[in-house]
C-alpha cells in the first residue's frame, strides 16, 4: 500500500480545466516546483476545449453517452430535464476523454461560473461519476486537493473511493462534530441516502449537481499543501455521526478534539479542502511520506502510536 501511494504520487499528471476562480487565492500552487521536486505535472486546457469535446461526444460517442445516462437514471432520483441530463453525461465523457488524451490520472476544474455560461449546467454530477470510476476530479482548480485525494485513495488500494469536501462548520450540538460538505462531488459509492439530481443547486441557479448524505464510518482525512517550498501532509481520523440535513453531498464527523484540526487549518499551510476515505490509512500515509519528500503532520497527537505500529510494537486500531 505504501508503494502504491509513492507510485501514484510520482506518476501524477493533472488535467486543469480553466484557471482558478479569482477569489480562491487559497488554491494557488507552484506548478514549476511541483514538477521539479515531485514530477507532478499539469495539463492545462481552456474551457472552450471541453465545449468542443462535448460536441464530439454527442456526435461520435452515442453509446458511451447513453450508458452514462442509463447509470444516472438507474442509480439516481433524476429531477432535471432529459436535455440537461444528456449534457451532464456528455460532460462526464468529455472530461474522461481529455484525461485519456493528455495522460492524466486526476483533474481540477474551474467549476463556476464560466462553464455554466457555455453549457448551461454545473459539473458536479459529472465529477461525482468520474470520482466513482477512480478518476479524482475536484472543484475550484484545487491542484493540491486533487493530489490529496490521489494519495488517500491510493493508500486504500482503491478499496474505497475518496471524498473531497469543505471543512465547513461545527455541528450544532456536538462540540467536536464538524460538517464536511461540498457542492456535490462525492463518489456515488460513498452515498448512504439515494443520490438526487436536483433542479437547481443551492447556490447557483443551474442543474448539474448531486445531493446525498455520505456513509457514517471512520474516515482518514488528509491534505497535501505547501508554502515557501516546504510541503507537508496533514492527516488524522474522524468518526461519522448523525447531524442535521444539509444540501449538496455531506457528512458529519466527530473528532477527538476539533480545536486541534481547526488550529492546523487556520495556521496553514493547509486550507479548508480535505480528502477523506472510509479506512484508517494513517500509518500508510505516514510511511509513504519518507519516500516522497513530504513532511508528515498530524492534527491529533498520535505520531508515537503510528511509529509503534510500524515497528510492530502494537496493533493499529
N, C-alpha and C positions, 0 to 999 in steps of 0.2 A: 504493500500500500504506500509506503514511503517512496519507493521507486516510482510508482505511478504519479505521485504528486510532483516529484522532481522532473520526470519526463514531460509531464503536461506543462509545467511552468516554463521549461526551457524550449518547448516547441510551440509556443503560443503566438498566433497571429490573429489580430482582432480587426474585424470589419467595422469601420467607423462611418456611419451614415450621417452626414452633416456635421457642422461644428457644434460645440457645446452651446446650450442656451446662454444668453448674455448674463443673466442673473446668477448663474451657477458657477461662481468663482471657485467653489469648493472642489469641483471636479477637474480643475486644471491639472494637467500632468506633463511631465517632461518626456516627450516622445524619443528624443535622441538618447537620453540617459537610459530609458527602458531598453532600447536596442543595444547600446554599447555595453551595459552592465549585465543584462539578463537575457539578451537575444529575443526579447519580446518586441514584435513589430506591429504596426498599424497599417491597414489598407483603407485609406480614406476614399469615400465615394460621395458625390453630391446627391442630394435628394432626387434631382431630376433623373439620375441614372436608375434609381429604384423605380421611378414612374415608368420609364421606358421598359424596364424588365417586367413590370406588371402587365404592360400591353403585350409583351411577348408571351407571357404565361397564358393569358386569356386566348391568344391566337394559336399557340403551338402546343400547349400542355393541358388540354381539356380534361384528360383522365386524372392527372395529378390534382388539378383544381377541384374536380368533383369528389375525389377521395377526401380532401380536407373538409369540404362542405358536409359530406356524409358523417365525418368524425364529429364535427360540431353538432350536427342535428341529432346524433345518437347519444352524445355524452353531455349535452348542454340544454338548458332551458333557453331556447332562442327567442328573444323578444324584438329582434331587429328585422328589417325587410330582407327579402331574398337578394336584392341588389347589393345591399350593404354587406350581407354575409358573403357574397361572391368576392367582394373587394377585400374583406378580411382574409379569406382563403388565398386570394391572389397575392396579397402582400406577404403572407407566410411563405408561399412557394418562391416568390421573387427573392426574398431575403436569403432563403436557403440556397437558391441558385447562385447568388452573388458570393456567398460564403464558400461554396464549392469552387467557383471560378477563381477566387483570389486565395484559395488555400487557407481559409480561416477556421478556427475551432471555437470562436465566440464572436459576439458582435455588440456594438453600442449604437444608440440612435438618438438623434435629436427628436424626441417624441412629440414635442409641441413647439410651435403651432404651425410652422411652415408646411409640415406634411399634410395636415388637415386641409389647408388651402388647396393642395394639389389633388388629393384623392378622397377627401370628404369623410375619412374615418380616423379614429385613433389606432395605434399599432398594438395595443396591449394584448388583445386576444390572440393576435398572430404571434406575438413574442411568447405568450404562455405556452402555445403549442410547440414552438421551437425549443423552449426550455424542456418540455416534456420529452422531446426526442433527443435530448442530450446536447443541444446547441445553446449554451447560455447566451442570452441577448438582453441587455439591460438598458434602462432608460437614461435620459439626460446625459448621454455620451460619457458615462462614468467608466472610464477605462480601468481604473483601479478596482472598481466594483466588479467588472467582468473577470478580472484576474482573481479576485477573492472567491467568486463563485466557482471558477475552474478548479481552484485549489481545494476547496472544501468538498466538492463533489468527487474529485479525484481521490481524496482520502477515504471515501466510502467505496471505492472501486466501482462507482456507478450503481451501487445497490439502491441508493435513494437519490432523487432529484433535489437539487438545492433550490432555496427560495432567495429572492432578492427583495429587501424591504427597507423602508424607513424605520429608524428607531423613533417612534412618533410621539407618544405622550403616555403619561402614567395611568395605570389602572385606577378607576375611581374609588376602589375600596381596599386594594392590596398595595401597601407601601413599597413593596418590592416587585410589583407587577408592571409590565410595560406593554404597550401596543406596538406590534410590528405590522406595518401596513404599507401597501403601495398601490399604484394606480391600476393594478390588475395584471400582474405578470407572473404570478406563481405558477409552477408547472401543475398540470391537471392532476397528477397522481398524488399531490400534496393536499387535495381537497377533502374535507370532512363533510361539507354540505355540497349539494349538487351545483355545479357552476352555472351561472346565469350570464347571458349576453344582454345587458340592459339597453334600453333605447337611447339612453344618454349617459355620459359619465357624470360623476358627482361634482366635478369641477368644470369640465369642458362640455359644451353642448353638441357633442358628436357621439355617434355609436362607435363600437370597436373595442370597448373594454370588457373585462370579465370580472365577475364578483363571486367570491365564496370564502368561507372560513376554513383555514388550514387545520390539519390533524393535530390534536393535542398530544405531544410526546416530548421526550428530551431532545433538545437541539444543540448542536455545536454552532456557535457563531464565530465568524472571522471577518477581518477587514485588513486588506493589504493597503498600505499607504506610505508616503514618504515626503519629507521636506528637507531642503538643503542637502540633498544627496544621501540622506540617511533613511533607509527603508526598514519597516518593521511589519509584523503580522500580529494583530490583536486577536486573541482567541479566548474562548471560555464556553460555558454551557448555560442553558436556561431550561425550565420545565414548563410545558404547556398547561395553561389554566383556563377556566371559564372567564368570560368577560362580556360586556355589552355588545350588541350588534354594531357592526361598522360596515362601511362601504368599501368597494374595491376588494382586493384579496388581503386577508388579515389574519392575525394570530396574536394571542396574549401569552407572554412568557413571564414566569416568576424567576427572579434571580436571588442568589444568596444575599447580595447587597447591591441594590440598583444604583446607589450613590457611586459605587466604585466604577461601574460601567459608564455612567454619565460623566464622571470626572475625566475618564480617558477620552471620551468623545469631545468634551469641551476643550481640553488642553491640547488635543491633537497629537500627531498629525492626522488623526482619523476624522471622518465625517459621519453624517447621520445615516449613511447607507451601509448595510451589512449583508453578508451572505450567510445562510444557515442551512444545515442538513439534519435530518432525523437520525442521527447516530452520534455517539460520543467518539469523536476522532481527534481530540485534542493532542494525545501523545504522538499521533502520526504527523500532524502538522508541526508540532514542536521539533520532532526529529528531522523532518524534511528541511526545516529552516537552516540546519547545518550545511546543507548541500546546495542551497540556492542563494546564499549570501544575504539573507534577510534576518533581522533580529527578532526572535520570538518575544511576545509581550502578552501579559495576562491582565484581565480586569479583576480576577479573584486570586488570592494568594495560594496557588496550587502548584507552583513550579517544582517544589521539592517532592510533592506526591508524584508528579509526572516523571521526574528523574528516578524516583524509587521504582516505579513501574517498569521503566525502560531498563533498569539494572536487573530486574527480576526479583526485587525485594518484596513487592506487594502486588496484589491483583489490581486491575483497574475497574472502577465502578461502572 
